[in-house]
Amino acid sequence: MLQVERIALALDEDGSLLRGKAAAVLRIDPGAIAELRVLRRALDAREGVRFVYTLQVRVKNEAQVLRRCRSRFVTAAKIEAYRPPAPAAAPDVPPVVVGAGPAGLFCALVLARAGAKPVLLERGWNVERRKDDVERFWARGVLDENSNVQFGEGGAGAFSDGKLNTGTRDLRHRFILEALVSHGAPESILTDAKPHMGTDYLHRALVSLRRELEELGCDIRFGHRLAGLEREGDRLTGLHVMGPEGPCRLPAERAVLALGNSARDTFERLFQSGVAMEAKPLAVGVRIEHLQADIDAAQYRTLAGHPRLPASSYKLSCHLPEGRGVFSFCVCPGGSVVAAASEAEGAVTNGMSLYARDGVNINGGLLVGVTPADFGGAGPLAGIAFQRALERRAFLAGGGGFFAPVQRVEDFLARRASAGPGRVLPTYRPGVRWTNLWEVLPDFIAEALAQALPVLDGRLRGYAAPDAVLTAVETRSSCPLRILRDGTGQANIRGLFPCGEGAGYAGGILSAAADGIRAAEQVLAMMEGRDVV
């Protein structure tokens, strides 16, 4: 196979033209191409707006064609695929996976396909029941602290934009994408440069993935929360679990901690049990909301509204003179700002969109880098206290009931309270309260946002538009601590494998799922007495 890059199609050109364009680059007749498949498709809006493809093609005499075409955009294709661990006999004491977010689900999937018959514990509920709990919270402000945007089947990613891009390269990524497609995800995630599933397709895939796990002998227990560890010396021997019928002990020699970044009570119990961890940097701030049509116009210019163009997105960042970074995060085109609290009397925001991304507004996190020195306390759990204090302030500023404090950008920059919306109507439910966010956010965060907004507006016209809406507070972009692990993937308590976003080793659905697979590989190697790598 040959790989051909930088094949461009204008918006009015059909995909059937790819064969001819590839043949022209290869200097062969289109009929000489025996096979053609799209490896990647990206939207390039830098000089005009066009789709740019990377293709894999099969032709006769590939070495000769490669030499003759003399193009730096044509190379011999490197076809590599992830090889899952080989099947093994199920152990007498099954491995336990704690948490059914991306890391936990894909860890359990690899273990189950290898015949290990894992136990999967999830403090929340399956996605069908979870959807009802979340909708009740958004409609009436009634929070279930174990079944919400943060907890339940699929983790926090189940109520997001479902982004599947990452800045890292890993053969496991393709395996993950193909598994998701086999469970109902759109095939576009296999080729799009910035793939996403949306909340709707994520929910469908979760139900199908659960069925496969159950068919493979995975024991899935919803409504079960890790309450403590049992060990002999430095080796794990069991887990204490709180379930719907009360506490129980679960024998465990190998347990994967795929907790998600909001499992604060579990982090506290693990710390009390002697699990080594450390504080780490995070980012906090607000959600900023614009009209999608305005951002489309800024990105696509005269072509905005073209039927072949997707809802536009953006990725922005800047470093302020004193060195602090401000950046966009988890942008949700055509989406909504959602209430994402998991604890009483704390207001938390996140963003969500469906696969179609056809909502009126676009929103994204506007975050400020925070270091452990900013936490105002010492120890691994100081970041949790910092997050909780911010969420409490936002809750009070919203007037209770999980209403969120909001402010127009123009008023924020003028440091005056907003009286109501302009052109951009906030999408956050259960409701908002117009206020002055300078009285909600710590001074260093508010100052950083105020400095960054005009800078970012210079990079994306209209980003600091007067009527853009800021909704506070976004605190759950990452975990404020890291559970330490060694080269074998184990914590200081042997047999305990921390992984994923909650353990401090991933960011986003794809990287968390890949880290969960890595943990499964390490568990299987340990079960078989091989060196854990």
N, C-alpha and C positions, 0 to 999 in steps of 0.2 A: 504494500500500500504506500502511496505517496500522500504527503500532507501539503495542501495548498492553502496559503494564508492570504488575507487581504483581498478577497473577492467581494466587490461591492455591488449592491443593487440600489438603484434609486427607488423612491417611494412608489413610483408608478410602474416599476419593473416587477415581473412575476418570477417566482422561484424556479420556473422551468428554464430560465435563462442561465442558471448556474452551470449546467453542463457545458454549454458553449463557451462561457467565460473561462471556466477551468481549462478547457481544451486549448483555448487561445494562449493562456499562460504556459501550458505544457508544450505548445507547438505541435499538436496532434489533431486529428480529425475527431469531432465529438463522438462519432460512432466507435472510436477505439477505447472509450472509457467503458469498462465492463461493469464497474460498480462505483457509485458515488453516494456518500452519506455526509450529512451536516454534522460536524463535530462541535461547532460553536457559532452562535449568532449574536452580534453585538450591535447596538445602536450608536452611531457616531454622529454627533451634532456639532463637531468643532468647525468644519468647513462645509456648510450645507448640512442637510440631514439625510443620512443613508444607512442602510443595513450592511454590515461587514461580516463576511462569513469565513470560517476556517473549515475546509473540506478534507475528507479522506477519499482518495480515488484509487481504483485498481485498474491497471493497464498491463498489457504485455510488455516485456522487456523494460521493466521499470528502471533498472540501472542506466540503460541507454537513454531513456526519456529524461531522466534526471540530469545526466551529463549534457544533453543537447539543449535543454530549455534555459539553462544558465540563469536561473532566477533565485534571488535570495529568499523568496517567499515560498519556495518549493523544497521540501526535505523528505527524506525517508521517514515514514511514520513509525513512531515508537509505540507499539501497541502493548500496553501493560495492563494487567488486571489484578485486583486484589484476590488472594486465595484464602478463603476462610479456613479456620482450623479443621483438621480432619475429625470425623466422628470418633467418639470415645465412649467407654462404658460409663453409665451413670454412677456417681459415687454413692456410698451409703448415706453420707450426710450431704444433702444437696447444697450447692452454693446459693447464697441469698443476695438479691439485688434490692437495695433500698432506694426507692424513687422511680417513678414511671414517666420522667421527662425524656428528652431525646437520648441522653447518656444512658439512663437506666433501661429504656426500651430496646436500644440497639445492643447493649450489653446482654440483656436477656435473650434477644433474638439469636445472637451468635452462640451463646451458651446452649440454647434450646436446639438449634440446628446441629450442634455437635453432640447432642444426646445427653447433656448434663441435667436436664429437667430442673431448672432453677425455681426458686421461690421468689416472686416479685411482690414486694410490699409497697403500697402507695397510701399515704395518709388521706388523700382525697378520694373522689369517686370516679367511676367511669365517665367518659365524655358526655354520654346522653344525660345522666343525672347532673353532671357538672354544668352543662349548658343551662339547665333550668335554674340551678343555684345562682349562677352568674347573672342571668337575666333578671331574677328577683332582686339581686343586689343593685343592678343598674336602674331598675324601675322604681324601687322603693327604699333603697339604702339598707336592706336587711342582709347583713354579712354572715356567712358561714365561715368560720376561721379555718376550717379544714377543707373546704370545697369552694374555690374562688378562682380568680385569674392566675394566681400563683400556684395553687395546689390542686392536684387531680391528674387524671390520665392525660399525658402529653405535656405536662409542665406548663411554664409560663408561655412557651412558644405556641400553645394551642389557641391562645387569644392574642395574636400578633399579626404581622403582615406575612409571616411564614417565609421569611427570606432564607435562602439556601446558598448564599455566596459566602466565601471566606477568603482571607488573604493568605492562607497556607495551602500547600500542595500535599496531597495524601491520597494514595491509591484507594483508601477506604471510602473517599468521598463518592466516587462513581458507584461503588457497591451500595452506599446509602441511597443515592438518588434512584438507582434501578430498583431497589427494594420498595421505595416509596411509590414509584410508578406501578409496580406490580400490585400495590395495594390501593390503587385508585388515584394517585397524584397525576396531574397533567403531564403528558410526555414532553412538553416544552421545557421542563426543568432539566432535561438531559442535554439541551443544546443552548439555552439562553445564557448569555454571559452573566446576567444577574437574575438567576432563577428565583421564583417565589411561588408559594402554593396558596396563600391566603388562608384565612381561618376556616372557610367552608371546606376546601379540599383537605386541609389538615384533619378536620374532624372525621371525614370519610375514611381517610387512610388509617387513622387511629383505630377505628372499629374493625377494619379488615386485618390490621396487624395483630390486634388482640386475638382474633380468631385463630390466626396461624400459631401464635404462642400457645394458646390453649390446646390446639391439635397436637403440638409437639411435646405436650406434657408439662408446660410451665404452670406452676401453681400461683395464680394471680390473686392477691388478697387486697382489695380496696378497703378503705377505712381503717388501715393498720399503720400505726405510727411507731417509729423507733423510739423507745423510752430509755434504753440503757444497754450497756455492754456487760458481758460476763467473760472473764479471762482467767487463765492460770499463768502467772508470771507475765511475760510479754506476748502471750499467744491467745488469740480469740477462741472461746469455747461456746459462746452462745449469745443470743440477743434477747433483750426484754422488749416486748412489743405490747402496745396498747391497741386493742381492737374493739369493735362494736360490742362484744360480749365481755369486755374487761381485759385485764392484763394476762399475758401468757409468756412462757419462755420458749424460744425457738433455738434448737441446737444449731450451731454454725461454726464451721472451721474456716470458711472463706466467705466474706461478705463485701460487696461492692457498695460504697457510699456514693450514690448519684443523687444528691439531695436537692439540687437547685439552690439558687442564691438567697431564697427567702426563708429557709428553714432555721430561723434564728433560735427557737427553743431547742432544736436538736443540736445545733452548734454548741449551745451552752452546756447541754448534758455531755456531749463528747469531750468538751474541755474539762469538765468536772471529772470525767472518767480517765483523764490523763492522756488524751489524744493530742499530739503535738500539732500546733497551728501557729500562724503568725498573721499580724495585720498586713494588709496590702492596700495600695491606692485604689481609688474608684473615681467615679464622676457623678455629679448630681447637678440638677438645674430644673428646667421647665420643659413643657411641650410648647412649641410654637406652631400656630395654625394659620394657613393662608387659603385663599381660593385656589383650587387646582387650576382654573383657567388662567389665573395671573402667572403662576409658575410655568405653565405650558407656554404662555406667550414669551416669557423671559428666556426659556430654553430653546423653543422651536421657532421663535420669531414669526415670520409670515406663514409658516407651515403649521402653526398651532391649529388644532382642530381637524387635521388630516385624519381620515378614518383608519389609516394603517399605523398611525402613531399611538403608542401606549401613553397612558398618563405619565407625565415626566416626574423625575425624582431629582435629587441633588445630594452632594456630599461636600460639606464645607468644613473648614477648620482654620484656626489662626493661633499664633502665639503672641501673647500680650507682652509689652515691654518688660514687665517684672518676671516673665518666664512662665506664667500660668497658661495652660492650653484651654481653648474653648472650641467645641466641635459639634457638628450635627450627629445624630445617632438614631438608628432604627426609623428611618423616614418611611412614612406610610402614605403613598399616593392614593388619592380617592378614598381615604379612610377616615377614621374618627379617633378622637382622644377618649380613652376609657379609664374608668375607675379600677385600680389594680391593688387595692388594699388587701392585706391578709391579717391585720390585727385591728382590734377595736380602737377607735379614736385616733386613727392615723389616715391622712389622705395621701394617696399615691396615684400617679398617673402613668399611663403607658399608651402605646398607639396600636391600632388594629386596622386591617383592611381585608376585604374579600378578594378572591382571585381576579375578579373583573376590575377592581380598583376604579369603580365608577361613581364614587361619592363626590359631593360638591367640593369638599375641602381636602387639603393635603396637610399632614402634620408630621413633625419630627422632634426628637429630643434635641434640646439646645443645652449642652452640658459643659460643666466646668471641671477641670481636673482637680482632684482633692487627694492629698497625701495623708498618711497616718499622723503627721505633725499637725494637721488641721482638726483632728478628731476631738481634741480637748480632753484626752484621757490616755491611759497606757494599757497595754495588753492586747491580746488578739481580738477581744470582743469590743474594743473601743469604737470601731467603725459601726457596729450595730447600734450602739447607744447614740452615735452621731446621726445615723439615719432616722432612728425613732424620734429624736428631738425635732428634726425637720418635719417629719410627717405629722407630729402632734401640732406644731405651729400652723401647718397648712390646714389641718382639720379644724382648729379653732378659728382661723381666719375665714374658713368657708362657712362658719356658723353652725357646724354639726351636721349630722345626717349624711356624712361623707360628701357633702357639697365641696367643690374645689374653688379656691380663690383664683380669680382671673383678672387680667389687665390688658388693655390695648398697648401696643408697642409705643405709640406716640406718647401716651401718658406715662409709661414706664420710664422712657428716656427723660421726661420732664419731672419725674419723681412726684407725680400727683395721682390721686386715686381716679379710677375710671368710674363713670356713672352708668355705662351700658355699652353695647356693641356698636360697631360701624357696619361696614360691608361684610365682614367675616363674622358669622354666627358660630359660637362655640358648640362643639358636638358632645362634650363631656356630659355623661349622666351619672348620678341622678339629678344633678343641677349645679349651677355655678353661683358665685357671689362676686360682684365687681368690687375691687378693692385696690390697695396700693401694695404691690409685692415687695417693695423696699421694707415694709414692716413685717414681712413673712420670712424672706430669705436672709441668711447671714450676710453681713456687709460685704465680705470679700467675694461672695458669689454674685450678689447683685451688681457690684462694681465691675466685675469681670464681664458679665452679660452686657452691661451698658457700654463698655468699651468695645466689645466684639461686634455688636449688632451693626454699627455703621461700616466696620471693616468687611463684614460678610455681605452686606448690601452692595458693596463695591464689586463683589465677585458674582453675586446673583441679584440682578436688578429686582427690586421690590421685596427683598427678604426682610428689610426693616420697615416695610410699609406701615403707615400710621395705624391702620385698622387690623393688622395682624394681631392675633390673640395669644397671650402667654398664659398657660395654665400650670399651676404649681401643685405638688412638687414631684419631680422625677428623681427617685432615689435608688431604684432597683436595676440600674443598667448593668451592674456586675456585683460580685460578692466582695464585701470589705475584708475578707480574710482568706487565707489559704491553708488547707489541711496538708501538712508536710508529707511527702512520700519519697521513697528512695528510688534507685534505679530499677528495682523489681516492681515498682508501682505500689508498694505497701507502706502503710503508716508505721509509726513506731510500735503499734500493736500489730504483731504479725498475723496475717490472714485478713487484714482490713485494707481494702483497696479504694482509696478516695479517687473520684474522677469527675469530670464534667465541670460545668460552670460553677456549681455550688462549692466545689472543692478548690476552685481558683485556677483551673487548668484549661478553660475554654471560654469562648464568647460567641453565642449564637447556636442555632439548631445544628448546623452541619459539623462544626468543630466539636460540639458537645457529644454528638452521636459518635464521631470518630474516636473521641477519648473513651467513650463507653465501650466501644469495640476493642480498643487497646487493653482496657481492664479485663475484658472477657478472655482475651488471648493470654494474659498473664495468669488469670485464675486457672485456665485449662492447662497451662504449662505446669503450674504448681500441682494440680491434681495428678498429672502424669509423671511427676517426679523429674521433669526437665528443668533446666535452668530458666528462670524467669527473666525475660529481656524486655 
